C-alpha cells in the first residue's frame, strides 16, 4: 500500500495524536474511506486484503485506540456483538437480529427527549438507541 495515496488518512491519524504506522494506516483505510458499521472480525478480514500479515491483536488494539481517541464509536448491540461505527456524531441505529446487519436511523426520524436522573456523582457520557428489528417470516 502506497502511503502517498492516503495523505488525508495520515493527517487524520496525526490530528488525533496517533503515530502513523503501516498497520494503523491500513486499518484507517478500511474504516474511514466511507461510513461503515463493522465488527472487529470484519475489519481484520478487510485489512488482510491490504496487509495479509497483520495480526489480530494489532487490529483489536488499534480499534480500541481509535475509540479512545474519538475516531470511532463502539456499539454493543448484544453481549456477543460489538460493532464499530466510523460516524462519531450522535445518531441512532437499526439492528437486524436475524442477519446481524446494522445501519443508521435516518436523521430526524427518532428523537430522544430529556434524560433520566443520573445517580449521584455520575455524568452523562452518551445515549445510544438501537432499534432491534427482525425480518417477518414468509
N, C-alpha and C positions, 0 to 999 in steps of 0.2 A: 504494500500500500504506500503510495507516494504522499508524504505529509504535505507537499506543496499544494495538493489538490484541496486540502481542507483547512485553509488558514482561519476560517470562521470558527471551526471546532477548536483549533489550538487556542484562539483568543478567548473563546468561551470558558475553556478549562482554566486558563491563566486568570481571567477575571474572577473566577470562583476561588482562586488561591490554590489550585490543584496543579502540581508539577506535571508537565506533559511527558507521557511515556507512550511507547507504541501500543501496549495493551489498552491503556485508557483512551487513546485516540480511536482505536478500533471499536471499543465499546461505545464511545460517544457517537461514532458514525452510525451505529445501529440504532441508537436511542434518539438522536437529535436531527436526523435528516428530514424526518417528518413526524408528526404526532403519533405516538404509539402507546398501547397498553400491552405490556408483555410480562411474562414470568421470567425468573432468572434462567430457567432452562431454555426458554425461547431465545433469550439474549445469547446464551452460550452457543446454541445451535447456529444462530445467525453470525456471531462473531467468528466462529470456527470456519465459516466460508471465506473470511478475510484473513484470519490468522489461525490456521489449523492446530498449532501447538499451544494455544492459550489454555491456561489451567482453569479448572472450575473455580478454585479458590480465588483466583485473580478476578474473575467475573463477579463473584459474590462480594468480595471486599470492595471492588470498585462501585458496585451498585450501592452498597452501604455508604461509601464516601460521597457519592453523588446525592444521596438522600440527605446526608448530614450537611452538605453544602447548599442544599435547597435547589438543586438542579433537577431533582426527580421527586415525585410523590410516591410513597409506598401505600398501597391499598390492600388491606387484609380483607378479602371477600368471604372467607370462611377459615376455620382453623388450619386447613391444609393448603390453602391457595393464597399466595401473595402476588400481586401484580405491581408493576412499576409504570407510572404514568409520566410521560415527558411534558405534559402540560401542567404547570405548577400553580396557575391561577385557580382560585376557588371555583369548583364546578362539581356536578353530581354525576352518578353513573348508573347505567343498567348493567345487570349481570345475569346472563342466561345460565341457570343452574344445570341445565341439560348439556349444553355444549361447552361451557366454560368461557364463552365469549364475553368481553367487557367493552362497553362503549359509552360515550358521553351522552347525557341527557341534554338535548338542545337548550342553549341559554334562554332563560326566561320561562321555561316550561315548569320549573319547580323552584319554589322559594321556601326558605326556612325563615320563619317569623319568630323572633325572640330567641332567647337562650334560657336554659334551665338555671336555677340557683345552683351555684357551684359549692362544693364542700369548702370549709374554712381553709384558707391558705392555698387554694387551687386557682389557677388562671386558665382561661380557655385558650387552647392551642389551635384547634381546628374543628370543623364539623364536616364529617364525611357522610353523605347519604348515598346508599347503594340500594337501588330498586331491583329486587330479585324477580326474575321472570322465568317462565317455563313454557316451552312450546306446547301448544294444545295437541292432544292425541288425535290422530286422524280417524 
